[in-house]
Amino acid sequence: MTHNEYKKTKPSAFRSRVWGRFFTGMLDGSLLTRNTPSSAIPFILYLSGLSLFLIFNTYYAEKKAREADRLQREMTEWRIRYIETKSEYMFMTKQSELARQLEGKGFIQSAGPPVTLYSGSQ
């Protein structure tokens, strides 16, 4: 029986060789030690773009964190207002409080239970 062997592939395009050399040079550090400064331009542009992206991302995250903190404080303030208003409403609608407020306007509280009135047609 014969055994299987892998076929060796040739680099098909010039572009793949250029990028292969670029990434190999970037990984082993020889990209920065070459005598030609033009070969380091793509690497420098890559690092510049990456640093700008990271700076933008940091500012954006800090802005969102400040906005979330502001909204949390505002929500707490609105919750406090809601509880105060609800408490005040509950106090003002108690029967004893209504009787006290209407006493000065000439209304008096009934001593007996309410009476149902019927019309004469029944």
Secondary structure, DSSP 8 states (H G I E B T S, - for coil): -------------HHHHHHHHHHHHHHHSHHHHSS-GGGGHHHHHHHHHHHHHHHHHHHHHHHHHHHHHHHHHHHHHHHHHHHHHHHHHHHHTSHHHHHHHHHTTT----SS-------TT-
